[in-house]
């Protein structure tokens, strides 16, 4: 958890030109914390190292990302793409 070192709020410290990034956009039924968006990408952990992928998303959310995605995911056993290690449901 991040701790503030100063008494100023984040809004007082922020350059007003970047205020739009910290608005709370709505996507369907969900409202994001801000407009900071981490695109889907593959970190290579796949189903063999699920805790590593969780730790990566946890760190990104701790440091302020509003929307965080994970790597590609196999939805059905027929979509299996060996030898690559992807997530699977």
VODRENBA-66161 format. One record per residue: x, y, z of N, C-alpha, C, O in turn; residue number from 1. Coordinates in Angstrom, 3 decimals, always signed. Example, Ala and Ser with C-alpha at 12.3 -4.5 7.8 and 13.67 -1.06 7.14 Angstrom:
BEGIN
neast = +13.190 nnorth = -5.690 nup = +7.800 caeast = +12.300 canorth = -4.500 caup = +7.800 ceast = +13.200 cnorth = -3.300 cup = +7.800 oeast = +14.236 onorth = -3.319 oup = +8.465 sevex = 1 .
neast = +12.850 nnorth = -2.250 nup = +7.080 caeast = +13.670 canorth = -1.060 caup = +7.140 ceast = +12.900 cnorth = +0.030 cup = +7.870 oeast = +13.409 onorth = +1.138 oup = +8.039 sevex = 2 .
This chain:
BEGIN
neast = +0.836 nnorth = -1.179 nup = +0.000 caeast = +0.000 canorth = +0.000 caup = +0.000 ceast = +0.881 cnorth = +1.243 cup = +0.000 oeast = +1.845 onorth = +1.338 oup = +0.760 sevex = 1 .
neast = +0.537 nnorth = +2.189 nup = -0.860 caeast = +1.313 canorth = +3.424 caup = -0.940 ceast = +0.932 cnorth = +4.380 cup = +0.178 oeast = -0.242 onorth = +4.497 oup = +0.529 sevex = 2 .
neast = +1.888 nnorth = +5.038 nup = +0.716 caeast = +1.639 canorth = +6.018 caup = +1.772 ceast = +2.039 cnorth = +7.397 cup = +1.267 oeast = +3.066 onorth = +7.551 oup = +0.606 sevex = 3 .
neast = +1.224 nnorth = +8.394 nup = +1.580 caeast = +1.543 canorth = +9.752 caup = +1.180 ceast = +2.591 cnorth = +10.335 cup = +2.119 oeast = +2.474 onorth = +10.217 oup = +3.339 sevex = 4 .
neast = +3.619 nnorth = +10.969 nup = +1.546 caeast = +4.680 canorth = +11.563 caup = +2.344 ceast = +4.363 cnorth = +13.012 cup = +2.704 oeast = +4.926 onorth = +13.565 oup = +3.648 sevex = 5 .
neast = +3.445 nnorth = +13.625 nup = +1.933 caeast = +3.131 canorth = +15.026 caup = +2.139 ceast = +1.661 cnorth = +15.176 cup = +2.471 oeast = +0.875 onorth = +14.248 oup = +2.283 sevex = 6 .
neast = +1.297 nnorth = +16.332 nup = +2.960 caeast = -0.089 canorth = +16.575 caup = +3.327 ceast = -0.945 cnorth = +16.966 cup = +2.125 oeast = -2.172 onorth = +16.961 oup = +2.221 sevex = 7 .
neast = -0.315 nnorth = +17.310 nup = +0.979 caeast = -1.083 canorth = +17.695 caup = -0.191 ceast = -1.848 cnorth = +16.494 cup = -0.745 oeast = -1.387 onorth = +15.354 oup = -0.689 sevex = 8 .
neast = -3.013 nnorth = +16.785 nup = -1.271 caeast = -3.775 canorth = +15.704 caup = -1.902 ceast = -3.229 cnorth = +15.484 cup = -3.308 oeast = -2.491 onorth = +16.314 oup = -3.839 sevex = 9 .
neast = -3.600 nnorth = +14.363 nup = -3.899 caeast = -3.145 canorth = +14.054 caup = -5.259 ceast = -3.599 cnorth = +15.131 cup = -6.238 oeast = -2.870 onorth = +15.482 oup = -7.166 sevex = 10 .
neast = -4.807 nnorth = +15.654 nup = -6.027 caeast = -5.336 canorth = +16.661 caup = -6.939 ceast = -4.523 cnorth = +17.955 cup = -6.860 oeast = -4.334 onorth = +18.611 oup = -7.884 sevex = 11 .
neast = -4.052 nnorth = +18.330 nup = -5.709 caeast = -3.244 canorth = +19.540 caup = -5.567 ceast = -1.886 cnorth = +19.384 cup = -6.230 oeast = -1.324 onorth = +20.361 oup = -6.724 sevex = 12 .
neast = -1.354 nnorth = +18.173 nup = -6.247 caeast = -0.040 canorth = +17.926 caup = -6.820 ceast = -0.078 cnorth = +17.735 cup = -8.333 oeast = +0.943 onorth = +17.892 oup = -9.001 sevex = 13 .
neast = -1.236 nnorth = +17.401 nup = -8.873 caeast = -1.367 canorth = +17.052 caup = -10.278 ceast = -1.433 cnorth = +18.298 cup = -11.165 oeast = -2.081 onorth = +19.287 oup = -10.821 sevex = 14 .
neast = -0.754 nnorth = +18.231 nup = -12.308 caeast = -0.836 canorth = +19.279 caup = -13.320 ceast = -2.248 cnorth = +19.250 cup = -13.895 oeast = -2.686 onorth = +18.191 oup = -14.345 sevex = 15 .
neast = -2.982 nnorth = +20.365 nup = -13.901 caeast = -4.370 canorth = +20.359 caup = -14.367 ceast = -4.537 cnorth = +19.907 cup = -15.823 oeast = -5.634 onorth = +19.505 oup = -16.212 sevex = 16 .
neast = -3.484 nnorth = +19.964 nup = -16.628 caeast = -3.587 canorth = +19.503 caup = -18.017 ceast = -3.870 cnorth = +18.009 cup = -18.094 oeast = -4.397 onorth = +17.536 oup = -19.102 sevex = 17 .
neast = -3.536 nnorth = +17.267 nup = -17.062 caeast = -3.709 canorth = +15.811 caup = -17.083 ceast = -4.924 cnorth = +15.352 cup = -16.278 oeast = -5.074 onorth = +14.160 oup = -16.009 sevex = 18 .
neast = -5.775 nnorth = +16.276 nup = -15.898 caeast = -6.946 canorth = +15.937 caup = -15.096 ceast = -7.865 cnorth = +14.916 cup = -15.728 oeast = -8.462 onorth = +14.105 oup = -15.021 sevex = 19 .
neast = -7.994 nnorth = +14.936 nup = -17.065 caeast = -8.886 canorth = +13.998 caup = -17.752 ceast = -8.472 cnorth = +12.543 cup = -17.516 oeast = -9.320 onorth = +11.650 oup = -17.523 sevex = 20 .
neast = -7.184 nnorth = +12.301 nup = -17.308 caeast = -6.723 canorth = +10.926 caup = -17.071 ceast = -7.266 cnorth = +10.351 cup = -15.769 oeast = -7.344 onorth = +9.133 oup = -15.610 sevex = 21 .
neast = -7.641 nnorth = +11.223 nup = -14.841 caeast = -8.067 canorth = +10.754 caup = -13.524 ceast = -9.564 cnorth = +10.858 cup = -13.311 oeast = -10.049 onorth = +10.703 oup = -12.190 sevex = 22 .
neast = -10.311 nnorth = +11.124 nup = -14.400 caeast = -11.765 canorth = +11.050 caup = -14.319 ceast = -12.148 cnorth = +9.584 cup = -14.204 oeast = -11.367 onorth = +8.709 oup = -14.579 sevex = 23 .
neast = -13.330 nnorth = +9.309 nup = -13.695 caeast = -13.794 canorth = +7.937 caup = -13.496 ceast = -14.728 cnorth = +7.533 cup = -14.631 oeast = -15.933 onorth = +7.767 oup = -14.537 sevex = 24 .
neast = -14.202 nnorth = +6.928 nup = -15.712 caeast = -15.061 canorth = +6.546 caup = -16.842 ceast = -15.885 cnorth = +5.302 cup = -16.541 oeast = -15.479 onorth = +4.431 oup = -15.772 sevex = 25 .
neast = -17.052 nnorth = +5.247 nup = -17.167 caeast = -17.918 canorth = +4.091 caup = -16.995 ceast = -17.878 cnorth = +3.237 cup = -18.248 oeast = -17.945 onorth = +3.755 oup = -19.363 sevex = 26 .
neast = -17.769 nnorth = +1.914 nup = -18.062 caeast = -17.796 canorth = +0.943 caup = -19.151 ceast = -18.851 cnorth = -0.095 cup = -18.802 oeast = -18.594 onorth = -1.004 oup = -18.013 sevex = 27 .
neast = -20.018 nnorth = +0.035 nup = -19.379 caeast = -21.116 canorth = -0.868 caup = -19.028 ceast = -21.551 cnorth = -0.629 cup = -17.592 oeast = -21.888 onorth = +0.496 oup = -17.222 sevex = 28 .
neast = -21.545 nnorth = -1.667 nup = -16.792 caeast = -21.963 canorth = -1.553 caup = -15.396 ceast = -20.819 cnorth = -1.226 cup = -14.445 oeast = -21.036 onorth = -1.057 oup = -13.246 sevex = 29 .
neast = -19.601 nnorth = -1.137 nup = -14.976 caeast = -18.414 canorth = -0.937 caup = -14.146 ceast = -17.876 cnorth = +0.486 cup = -14.315 oeast = -17.835 onorth = +1.017 oup = -15.425 sevex = 30 .
neast = -17.468 nnorth = +1.089 nup = -13.209 caeast = -16.821 canorth = +2.400 caup = -13.258 ceast = -15.366 cnorth = +2.215 cup = -12.868 oeast = -15.066 onorth = +1.721 oup = -11.780 sevex = 31 .
neast = -14.458 nnorth = +2.613 nup = -13.760 caeast = -13.019 canorth = +2.481 caup = -13.486 ceast = -12.551 cnorth = +3.597 cup = -12.569 oeast = -13.167 onorth = +4.662 oup = -12.518 sevex = 32 .
neast = -11.481 nnorth = +3.365 nup = -11.855 caeast = -10.911 canorth = +4.335 caup = -10.928 ceast = -10.341 cnorth = +5.555 cup = -11.661 oeast = -10.377 onorth = +6.673 oup = -11.147 sevex = 33 .
neast = -9.819 nnorth = +5.323 nup = -12.862 caeast = -9.251 canorth = +6.397 caup = -13.681 ceast = -9.136 cnorth = +5.884 cup = -15.117 oeast = -9.621 onorth = +4.795 oup = -15.423 sevex = 34 .
neast = -8.501 nnorth = +6.657 nup = -15.996 caeast = -8.374 canorth = +6.266 caup = -17.402 ceast = -7.044 cnorth = +5.578 cup = -17.708 oeast = -6.715 onorth = +5.392 oup = -18.880 sevex = 35 .
neast = -6.285 nnorth = +5.202 nup = -16.708 caeast = -5.017 canorth = +4.513 caup = -16.927 ceast = -5.339 cnorth = +3.051 cup = -17.240 oeast = -5.891 onorth = +2.340 oup = -16.401 sevex = 36 .
neast = -4.995 nnorth = +2.613 nup = -18.435 caeast = -5.424 canorth = +1.337 caup = -18.996 ceast = -4.216 cnorth = +0.514 cup = -19.414 oeast = -3.407 onorth = +0.960 oup = -20.227 sevex = 37 .
neast = -4.094 nnorth = -0.680 nup = -18.861 caeast = -3.002 canorth = -1.569 caup = -19.237 ceast = -3.541 cnorth = -2.547 cup = -20.264 oeast = -4.434 onorth = -3.341 oup = -19.967 sevex = 38 .
neast = -2.999 nnorth = -2.491 nup = -21.473 caeast = -3.501 canorth = -3.323 caup = -22.567 ceast = -3.227 cnorth = -4.805 cup = -22.310 oeast = -2.294 onorth = -5.150 oup = -21.585 sevex = 39 .
neast = -4.046 nnorth = -5.685 nup = -22.907 caeast = -3.775 canorth = -7.119 caup = -22.770 ceast = -2.406 cnorth = -7.462 cup = -23.365 oeast = -2.062 onorth = -7.003 oup = -24.455 sevex = 40 .
neast = -1.656 nnorth = -8.245 nup = -22.664 caeast = -0.359 canorth = -8.688 caup = -23.162 ceast = -0.010 cnorth = -10.014 cup = -22.497 oeast = -0.622 onorth = -10.391 oup = -21.497 sevex = 41 .
neast = +0.950 nnorth = -10.707 nup = -23.039 caeast = +1.346 canorth = -12.008 caup = -22.504 ceast = +2.636 cnorth = -11.866 cup = -21.717 oeast = +3.655 onorth = -11.432 oup = -22.255 sevex = 42 .
neast = +2.593 nnorth = -12.233 nup = -20.439 caeast = +3.809 canorth = -12.174 caup = -19.621 ceast = +4.534 cnorth = -13.517 cup = -19.594 oeast = +5.613 onorth = -13.624 oup = -19.013 sevex = 43 .
neast = +3.948 nnorth = -14.548 nup = -20.220 caeast = +4.609 canorth = -15.842 caup = -20.318 ceast = +4.415 cnorth = -16.760 cup = -19.121 oeast = +4.944 onorth = -17.871 oup = -19.109 sevex = 44 .
neast = +3.667 nnorth = -16.321 nup = -18.114 caeast = +3.468 canorth = -17.166 caup = -16.937 ceast = +2.439 cnorth = -18.260 cup = -17.183 oeast = +2.614 onorth = -19.394 oup = -16.738 sevex = 45 .
neast = +1.370 nnorth = -17.919 nup = -17.889 caeast = +0.355 canorth = -18.898 caup = -18.246 ceast = -0.197 cnorth = -19.659 cup = -17.047 oeast = -0.164 onorth = -19.170 oup = -15.918 sevex = 46 .
neast = -0.701 nnorth = -20.857 nup = -17.304 caeast = -1.313 canorth = -21.660 caup = -16.250 ceast = -0.280 cnorth = -22.306 cup = -15.328 oeast = -0.644 onorth = -22.812 oup = -14.266 sevex = 47 .
neast = +0.994 nnorth = -22.301 nup = -15.707 caeast = +2.019 canorth = -22.931 caup = -14.867 ceast = +2.426 cnorth = -22.078 cup = -13.672 oeast = +2.866 onorth = -22.607 oup = -12.651 sevex = 48 .
neast = +2.283 nnorth = -20.777 nup = -13.795 caeast = +2.687 canorth = -19.864 caup = -12.716 ceast = +1.593 cnorth = -18.830 cup = -12.449 oeast = +1.827 onorth = -17.636 oup = -12.637 sevex = 49 .
neast = +0.417 nnorth = -19.256 nup = -12.019 caeast = -0.678 canorth = -18.302 caup = -11.832 ceast = -0.397 cnorth = -17.244 cup = -10.770 oeast = -0.879 onorth = -16.118 oup = -10.891 sevex = 50 .
neast = +0.363 nnorth = -17.574 nup = -9.741 caeast = +0.633 canorth = -16.586 caup = -8.685 ceast = +1.510 cnorth = -15.442 cup = -9.190 oeast = +1.407 onorth = -14.322 oup = -8.689 sevex = 51 .
neast = +2.369 nnorth = -15.706 nup = -10.174 caeast = +3.200 canorth = -14.643 caup = -10.739 ceast = +2.336 cnorth = -13.648 cup = -11.506 oeast = +2.557 onorth = -12.440 oup = -11.417 sevex = 52 .
neast = +1.365 nnorth = -14.137 nup = -12.250 caeast = +0.467 canorth = -13.250 caup = -12.989 ceast = -0.385 cnorth = -12.429 cup = -12.027 oeast = -0.627 onorth = -11.245 oup = -12.264 sevex = 53 .
neast = -0.838 nnorth = -13.051 nup = -10.951 caeast = -1.622 canorth = -12.336 caup = -9.937 ceast = -0.773 cnorth = -11.241 cup = -9.306 oeast = -1.256 onorth = -10.125 oup = -9.113 sevex = 54 .
neast = +0.465 nnorth = -11.534 nup = -8.985 caeast = +1.353 canorth = -10.535 caup = -8.369 ceast = +1.596 cnorth = -9.362 cup = -9.310 oeast = +1.655 onorth = -8.215 oup = -8.866 sevex = 55 .
neast = +1.738 nnorth = -9.637 nup = -10.607 caeast = +1.939 canorth = -8.554 caup = -11.575 ceast = +0.730 cnorth = -7.621 cup = -11.610 oeast = +0.891 onorth = -6.401 oup = -11.600 sevex = 56 .
neast = -0.477 nnorth = -8.182 nup = -11.651 caeast = -1.683 canorth = -7.344 caup = -11.668 ceast = -1.856 cnorth = -6.614 cup = -10.351 oeast = -2.306 onorth = -5.468 oup = -10.331 sevex = 57 .
neast = -1.508 nnorth = -7.257 nup = -9.260 caeast = -1.620 canorth = -6.627 caup = -7.942 ceast = -0.731 cnorth = -5.384 cup = -7.853 oeast = -1.158 onorth = -4.344 oup = -7.352 sevex = 58 .
neast = +0.499 nnorth = -5.497 nup = -8.340 caeast = +1.421 canorth = -4.358 caup = -8.311 ceast = +0.895 cnorth = -3.223 cup = -9.181 oeast = +0.945 onorth = -2.061 oup = -8.778 sevex = 59 .
neast = +0.397 nnorth = -3.543 nup = -10.356 caeast = -0.127 canorth = -2.496 caup = -11.240 ceast = -1.327 cnorth = -1.801 cup = -10.615 oeast = -1.449 onorth = -0.581 oup = -10.720 sevex = 60 .
neast = -2.203 nnorth = -2.539 nup = -9.975 caeast = -3.367 canorth = -1.903 caup = -9.355 ceast = -2.945 cnorth = -1.073 cup = -8.143 oeast = -3.534 onorth = -0.025 oup = -7.875 sevex = 61 .
neast = -1.942 nnorth = -1.527 nup = -7.419 caeast = -1.457 canorth = -0.780 caup = -6.252 ceast = -0.901 cnorth = +0.582 cup = -6.668 oeast = -1.043 onorth = +1.566 oup = -5.943 sevex = 62 .
neast = -0.280 nnorth = +0.626 nup = -7.820 caeast = +0.323 canorth = +1.875 caup = -8.273 ceast = -0.600 cnorth = +2.715 cup = -9.139 oeast = -0.137 onorth = +3.655 oup = -9.785 sevex = 63 .
neast = -1.887 nnorth = +2.408 nup = -9.171 caeast = -2.846 canorth = +3.326 caup = -9.739 ceast = -3.480 cnorth = +3.002 cup = -11.066 oeast = -4.273 onorth = +3.807 oup = -11.554 sevex = 64 .
neast = -3.178 nnorth = +1.855 nup = -11.695 caeast = -3.823 canorth = +1.529 caup = -12.956 ceast = -5.316 cnorth = +1.361 cup = -12.703 oeast = -5.714 onorth = +0.688 oup = -11.752 sevex = 65 .
neast = -6.144 nnorth = +1.970 nup = -13.553 caeast = -7.593 canorth = +1.877 caup = -13.385 ceast = -8.180 cnorth = +0.603 cup = -13.956 oeast = -9.106 onorth = +0.040 oup = -13.373 sevex = 66 .
neast = -7.660 nnorth = +0.128 nup = -15.097 caeast = -8.163 canorth = -1.073 caup = -15.763 ceast = -6.965 cnorth = -1.945 cup = -16.115 oeast = -6.019 onorth = -1.482 oup = -16.753 sevex = 67 .
neast = -7.008 nnorth = -3.211 nup = -15.696 caeast = -5.885 canorth = -4.118 caup = -15.907 ceast = -6.394 cnorth = -5.410 cup = -16.544 oeast = -7.371 onorth = -6.000 oup = -16.084 sevex = 68 .
neast = -5.725 nnorth = -5.834 nup = -17.596 caeast = -6.077 canorth = -7.069 caup = -18.292 ceast = -4.989 cnorth = -8.115 cup = -18.082 oeast = -3.893 onorth = -7.812 oup = -17.611 sevex = 69 .
neast = -5.310 nnorth = -9.325 nup = -18.436 caeast = -4.350 canorth = -10.414 caup = -18.362 ceast = -3.999 cnorth = -10.869 cup = -19.781 oeast = -4.433 onorth = -10.267 oup = -20.763 sevex = 70 .
neast = -3.224 nnorth = -11.916 nup = -19.869 caeast = -2.814 canorth = -12.424 caup = -21.174 ceast = -3.952 cnorth = -13.189 cup = -21.847 oeast = -5.002 onorth = -13.386 oup = -21.237 sevex = 71 .
neast = -3.760 nnorth = -13.626 nup = -23.103 caeast = -4.794 canorth = -14.404 caup = -23.799 ceast = -5.178 cnorth = -15.648 cup = -23.006 oeast = -4.381 onorth = -16.169 oup = -22.227 sevex = 72 .
neast = -6.387 nnorth = -16.110 nup = -23.210 caeast = -6.894 canorth = -17.251 caup = -22.452 ceast = -7.598 cnorth = -18.231 cup = -23.386 oeast = -8.424 onorth = -17.825 oup = -24.203 sevex = 73 .
neast = -7.275 nnorth = -19.520 nup = -23.270 caeast = -7.963 canorth = -20.561 caup = -24.030 ceast = -9.355 cnorth = -20.749 cup = -23.436 oeast = -9.507 onorth = -20.942 oup = -22.230 sevex = 74 .
neast = -10.362 nnorth = -20.690 nup = -24.296 caeast = -11.751 canorth = -20.807 caup = -23.830 ceast = -12.285 cnorth = -22.239 cup = -23.930 oeast = -13.268 onorth = -22.587 oup = -23.276 sevex = 75 .
neast = -11.637 nnorth = -23.061 nup = -24.748 caeast = -12.125 canorth = -24.410 caup = -25.001 ceast = -10.927 cnorth = -25.316 cup = -25.294 oeast = -9.928 onorth = -24.852 oup = -25.842 sevex = 76 .
neast = -11.012 nnorth = -26.577 nup = -24.944 caeast = -9.871 canorth = -27.482 caup = -25.136 ceast = -9.448 cnorth = -27.590 cup = -26.599 oeast = -8.297 onorth = -27.928 oup = -26.876 sevex = 77 .
neast = -10.335 nnorth = -27.315 nup = -27.529 caeast = -9.955 canorth = -27.381 caup = -28.940 ceast = -9.115 cnorth = -26.183 cup = -29.369 oeast = -8.551 onorth = -26.181 oup = -30.463 sevex = 78 .
neast = -9.028 nnorth = -25.171 nup = -28.521 caeast = -8.204 canorth = -24.007 caup = -28.857 ceast = -6.799 cnorth = -24.130 cup = -28.278 oeast = -6.040 onorth = -23.161 oup = -28.302 sevex = 79 .
neast = -6.449 nnorth = -25.266 nup = -27.774 caeast = -5.140 canorth = -25.535 caup = -27.176 ceast = -4.045 cnorth = -25.229 cup = -28.194 oeast = -4.119 onorth = -25.676 oup = -29.338 sevex = 80 .
neast = -3.029 nnorth = -24.470 nup = -27.782 caeast = -1.996 canorth = -24.014 caup = -28.719 ceast = -0.596 cnorth = -24.410 cup = -28.272 oeast = +0.315 onorth = -23.583 oup = -28.248 sevex = 81 .
neast = -0.433 nnorth = -25.669 nup = -27.924 caeast = +0.879 canorth = -26.184 caup = -27.540 ceast = +1.899 cnorth = -25.837 cup = -28.616 oeast = +1.574 onorth = -25.923 oup = -29.800 sevex = 82 .
neast = +3.083 nnorth = -25.459 nup = -28.263 caeast = +3.791 canorth = -25.527 caup = -26.995 ceast = +3.681 cnorth = -24.267 cup = -26.149 oeast = +4.379 onorth = -24.153 oup = -25.141 sevex = 83 .
neast = +2.825 nnorth = -23.314 nup = -26.525 caeast = +2.730 canorth = -22.073 caup = -25.779 ceast = +1.952 cnorth = -22.269 cup = -24.479 oeast = +0.991 onorth = -23.036 oup = -24.426 sevex = 84 .
neast = +2.380 nnorth = -21.571 nup = -23.443 caeast = +1.728 canorth = -21.675 caup = -22.149 ceast = +0.802 cnorth = -20.473 cup = -21.995 oeast = +1.256 onorth = -19.362 oup = -21.722 sevex = 85 .
neast = -0.474 nnorth = -20.698 nup = -22.169 caeast = -1.467 canorth = -19.637 caup = -22.042 ceast = -2.392 cnorth = -19.976 cup = -20.875 oeast = -2.362 onorth = -21.086 oup = -20.345 sevex = 86 .
neast = -3.183 nnorth = -19.037 nup = -20.500 caeast = -4.220 canorth = -19.286 caup = -19.492 ceast = -5.263 cnorth = -20.197 cup = -20.120 oeast = -5.366 onorth = -20.278 oup = -21.344 sevex = 87 .
neast = -6.040 nnorth = -20.885 nup = -19.281 caeast = -7.148 canorth = -21.691 caup = -19.780 ceast = -8.260 cnorth = -21.699 cup = -18.744 oeast = -8.010 onorth = -21.641 oup = -17.540 sevex = 88 .
neast = -9.477 nnorth = -21.771 nup = -19.226 caeast = -10.630 canorth = -21.831 caup = -18.320 ceast = -10.995 cnorth = -23.269 cup = -18.027 oeast = -11.941 onorth = -23.526 oup = -17.282 sevex = 89 .
